[in-house]
Amino acid sequence: MSTVQKGVSQLVDTNMDEESTRLQALQTKQSLGVQSLSIANNSSQSIVKLFTG
């Protein structure tokens, strides 16, 4: 493998690592968003139950 090919290979590997990290971050944000909405929904349902008896 030539030096140029090695360099390109390293750049591709680095780019894939960056994209993988970015994807993980987005998936974590999405998961936290879904959990937050679930907590908010459950909280509002509990408040309604308090008032309706």
Secondary structure, 3 states (H helix, E strand, C coil): CCHHHHHHHHHHHHHHHHHHHHHHHHHHHHHHHHHHHHHHHHHHHHHHHHHHC
